[in-house]
């Protein structure tokens, strides 16, 4: 099977033409849709370098192309702001959160975000920031582990990850929602050109005198995409596949990171508890739908088998 994979992705004139055409088309389409960004060249550079370097890197980048497709879709969402299609939930979501999870402080009802802001400390700022930094590196590192350990599980994990994101994107457009920090800074009035904000994570940057989260949130696709919290979805997907692959004590680490990310989402005023719950539901639904498709679709299984042979 390994030889079949290598034969399928050998360097020849046809494959060079295909990769070159895709690269040029991506740059042109991106330029006209969202404008030129250095990230686009970095992405193409990494893809082409890996594709042409060795057979191992070629199979690796073809496998991780699943995540590249997700990243491109996420990036292109900038061209289609969700607030152009439906009204943004600002006050309704805030008051629902307060009604369901409000905390009474000195005869004043606060949202959990507001309450945790009053209780903020440097210690919690640092650890919550460290947890939130895990939301992409941990899933990608886990994906890399699966790629080299079990190609079948890698593909199932990657496709589940993308499916959960697509479900989340649908909700973004069906129910545009402002994050808690938006109300803290702008009140209940809708301002469509609002830029991304670090909110409570700014305290992490300030503590270490860096611009880490500032750089991350400058690349956000849409401020009004708080519901669901996909940050809360990712660690649950990782934990699910970690359990399936019997990783033992590593799953304890995954579980701790998961709870830490859920807490930080609220503590740093990036999400309401309702957003976190929606992210959890989104992950459970995506995992369930993929498993149903896997058990009932011969076409999906044939696709996965062929894909596995290519990257083997």
BELBEL-V600003 format. One line per field, one symbol per residue. psi: psi as a letter, one per 30 degrees, with the letter a starting at -180 (. if undefined). Layout:
# BELBEL-V600003
psi=???
This chain:
# BELBEL-V600003
psi=eeeeeeefgljleeeeeeeeeeeeeeeeeeefeglkkfeeeeeeeeeeeeefdleeeeeeeeeffeeeeeeeeeeffffikfffflkkjdeeeefeeeeegkkjjhgkkkleeeefefgkleeeeeeeeeeffffeeeeeeeeeeeefejeeeeeeeeeeeeeeeeeeeeeeffikkklefeeeefagkkjfgkllkfbfffeeeeefhlhefeeeffgkekehhfjljfefeefeeeeefeeeghgbfefeeeeeeeeeeeeeeeeghflleeeeeeeeeeeeeeeeeeeeeeffjeeeeeeeeeeeeeg.
